[in-house]
Amino acid sequence: MSPHDKPLVWMSGEVKSPPFSADARLTAGFLLRRLQRGDSIGMPDSRPMPSIGGGCHELRIRDDAVTWRIVYYIDEEAIVLLEVFKKKSRATPKWVIDACKKRFAHYKASR
């Protein structure tokens, strides 16, 4: 990791095999590394999540029969990971949005 890379701050969740396949874990690691380096990632790999807060996004990682999501916030000093979850339906579950809003507010208040 370069001294210029942003650290990852894990508020919830983890990326490991299992439950991620080895390929999905590598994809997640590659995308997170790009974020740490300051790269902008767009569709189809990432999309904004304004319902959680400004600067919040979700990474979209396809696995064998599952799609994983990593909700994150891009801070000036870090990449804050708010939630990692298995996407089972078209809409993001309400519990995920609510939990991410709370974690985001907690992170912002602690700064």
C-alpha positions as YAML, in Angstrom:
chain: A
units: angstrom
residues:
- id: 1
  name: MET
  ca: [0.00, 0.00, 0.00]
- id: 2
  name: SER
  ca: [1.36, 3.39, -0.97]
- id: 3
  name: PRO
  ca: [1.45, 6.12, 1.69]
- id: 4
  name: HIS
  ca: [-0.89, 8.06, -0.62]
- id: 5
  name: ASP
  ca: [-3.56, 5.31, -0.59]
- id: 6
  name: LYS
  ca: [-6.58, 5.83, 1.63]
- id: 7
  name: PRO
  ca: [-7.03, 3.22, 4.38]
- id: 8
  name: LEU
  ca: [-10.16, 1.09, 4.58]
- id: 9
  name: VAL
  ca: [-12.32, 1.68, 7.67]
- id: 10
  name: TRP
  ca: [-14.61, -1.31, 8.30]
- id: 11
  name: MET
  ca: [-17.82, -0.30, 10.09]
- id: 12
  name: SER
  ca: [-19.45, -3.68, 9.38]
- id: 13
  name: GLY
  ca: [-18.99, -6.85, 7.37]
- id: 14
  name: GLU
  ca: [-16.03, -8.63, 5.86]
- id: 15
  name: VAL
  ca: [-14.91, -10.07, 2.55]
- id: 16
  name: LYS
  ca: [-13.59, -13.60, 2.94]
- id: 17
  name: SER
  ca: [-13.94, -17.04, 1.41]
- id: 18
  name: PRO
  ca: [-16.39, -18.52, 2.23]
- id: 19
  name: PRO
  ca: [-19.01, -17.13, 1.82]
- id: 20
  name: PHE
  ca: [-17.43, -15.23, -1.12]
- id: 21
  name: SER
  ca: [-15.93, -17.43, -3.82]
- id: 22
  name: ALA
  ca: [-12.20, -16.92, -4.38]
- id: 23
  name: ASP
  ca: [-12.92, -15.07, -7.64]
- id: 24
  name: ALA
  ca: [-15.49, -12.75, -6.04]
- id: 25
  name: ARG
  ca: [-13.09, -12.02, -3.16]
- id: 26
  name: LEU
  ca: [-10.36, -11.10, -5.66]
- id: 27
  name: THR
  ca: [-12.78, -8.86, -7.58]
- id: 28
  name: ALA
  ca: [-13.83, -7.12, -4.35]
- id: 29
  name: GLY
  ca: [-10.18, -6.65, -3.37]
- id: 30
  name: PHE
  ca: [-9.31, -5.24, -6.78]
- id: 31
  name: LEU
  ca: [-12.19, -2.73, -6.69]
- id: 32
  name: LEU
  ca: [-11.44, -1.69, -3.10]
- id: 33
  name: ARG
  ca: [-7.79, -1.17, -4.02]
- id: 34
  name: ARG
  ca: [-8.83, 1.10, -6.90]
- id: 35
  name: LEU
  ca: [-10.94, 3.15, -4.49]
- id: 36
  name: GLN
  ca: [-7.98, 3.41, -2.09]
- id: 37
  name: ARG
  ca: [-5.87, 4.80, -4.91]
- id: 38
  name: GLY
  ca: [-8.47, 7.45, -5.72]
- id: 39
  name: ASP
  ca: [-9.90, 5.91, -8.90]
- id: 40
  name: SER
  ca: [-13.48, 6.75, -9.78]
- id: 41
  name: ILE
  ca: [-15.54, 3.61, -10.37]
- id: 42
  name: GLY
  ca: [-18.84, 3.78, -12.25]
- id: 43
  name: MET
  ca: [-21.48, 1.40, -13.55]
- id: 44
  name: PRO
  ca: [-21.67, -1.53, -13.73]
- id: 45
  name: ASP
  ca: [-19.21, -2.00, -10.83]
- id: 46
  name: SER
  ca: [-20.43, 0.82, -8.60]
- id: 47
  name: ARG
  ca: [-23.42, 3.10, -8.28]
- id: 48
  name: PRO
  ca: [-24.28, 6.03, -6.00]
- id: 49
  name: MET
  ca: [-26.50, 5.48, -2.95]
- id: 50
  name: PRO
  ca: [-27.86, 8.97, -2.18]
- id: 51
  name: SER
  ca: [-30.60, 7.40, -0.04]
- id: 52
  name: ILE
  ca: [-27.86, 6.69, 2.53]
- id: 53
  name: GLY
  ca: [-25.93, 9.93, 2.21]
- id: 54
  name: GLY
  ca: [-23.80, 12.12, -0.03]
- id: 55
  name: GLY
  ca: [-20.66, 10.33, -1.17]
- id: 56
  name: CYS
  ca: [-22.13, 6.87, -0.44]
- id: 57
  name: HIS
  ca: [-22.00, 4.16, -3.11]
- id: 58
  name: GLU
  ca: [-22.30, 0.42, -3.50]
- id: 59
  name: LEU
  ca: [-19.86, -1.93, -5.18]
- id: 60
  name: ARG
  ca: [-21.55, -4.68, -7.17]
- id: 61
  name: ILE
  ca: [-19.76, -8.01, -7.17]
- id: 62
  name: ARG
  ca: [-21.13, -10.97, -9.07]
- id: 63
  name: ASP
  ca: [-20.42, -14.38, -7.60]
- id: 64
  name: ASP
  ca: [-21.45, -17.81, -8.83]
- id: 65
  name: ALA
  ca: [-25.18, -17.69, -8.08]
- id: 66
  name: VAL
  ca: [-25.12, -14.64, -5.80]
- id: 67
  name: THR
  ca: [-24.55, -10.91, -6.11]
- id: 68
  name: TRP
  ca: [-22.67, -9.21, -3.29]
- id: 69
  name: ARG
  ca: [-22.89, -5.55, -2.38]
- id: 70
  name: ILE
  ca: [-20.42, -3.46, -0.43]
- id: 71
  name: VAL
  ca: [-21.82, -0.11, 0.68]
- id: 72
  name: TYR
  ca: [-19.08, 2.48, 1.12]
- id: 73
  name: TYR
  ca: [-18.46, 6.15, 1.71]
- id: 74
  name: ILE
  ca: [-15.56, 8.06, 0.16]
- id: 75
  name: ASP
  ca: [-14.08, 10.32, 2.83]
- id: 76
  name: GLU
  ca: [-11.15, 12.68, 2.31]
- id: 77
  name: GLU
  ca: [-8.97, 10.44, 4.47]
- id: 78
  name: ALA
  ca: [-10.43, 6.92, 4.10]
- id: 79
  name: ILE
  ca: [-12.79, 4.56, 2.34]
- id: 80
  name: VAL
  ca: [-15.47, 3.73, 4.93]
- id: 81
  name: LEU
  ca: [-17.16, 0.35, 4.45]
- id: 82
  name: LEU
  ca: [-20.66, 0.55, 5.89]
- id: 83
  name: GLU
  ca: [-22.05, -2.89, 5.02]
- id: 84
  name: VAL
  ca: [-21.36, -6.09, 3.07]
- id: 85
  name: PHE
  ca: [-24.40, -8.13, 2.13]
- id: 86
  name: LYS
  ca: [-25.80, -10.69, -0.28]
- id: 87
  name: LYS
  ca: [-28.26, -9.08, -2.70]
- id: 88
  name: LYS
  ca: [-31.36, -11.26, -3.08]
- id: 89
  name: SER
  ca: [-33.88, -8.89, -4.65]
- id: 90
  name: ARG
  ca: [-33.94, -5.92, -6.99]
- id: 91
  name: ALA
  ca: [-34.35, -3.35, -4.21]
- id: 92
  name: THR
  ca: [-31.84, -2.78, -1.43]
- id: 93
  name: PRO
  ca: [-33.40, -4.10, 1.79]
- id: 94
  name: LYS
  ca: [-34.67, -1.46, 4.21]
- id: 95
  name: TRP
  ca: [-32.60, -2.92, 7.06]
- id: 96
  name: VAL
  ca: [-29.42, -2.35, 5.00]
- id: 97
  name: ILE
  ca: [-30.31, 1.27, 4.23]
- id: 98
  name: ASP
  ca: [-31.25, 1.95, 7.87]
- id: 99
  name: ALA
  ca: [-28.08, 0.30, 9.23]
- id: 100
  name: CYS
  ca: [-25.89, 2.17, 6.73]
- id: 101
  name: LYS
  ca: [-27.52, 5.50, 7.59]
- id: 102
  name: LYS
  ca: [-26.79, 4.90, 11.30]
- id: 103
  name: ARG
  ca: [-23.18, 3.87, 10.65]
- id: 104
  name: PHE
  ca: [-22.66, 6.80, 8.29]
- id: 105
  name: ALA
  ca: [-24.05, 9.25, 10.87]
- id: 106
  name: HIS
  ca: [-21.88, 7.68, 13.59]
- id: 107
  name: TYR
  ca: [-18.78, 7.97, 11.40]
- id: 108
  name: LYS
  ca: [-19.51, 11.61, 10.52]
- id: 109
  name: ALA
  ca: [-20.20, 12.50, 14.17]
- id: 110
  name: SER
  ca: [-16.94, 10.90, 15.30]
- id: 111
  name: ARG
  ca: [-14.85, 13.05, 12.93]
...
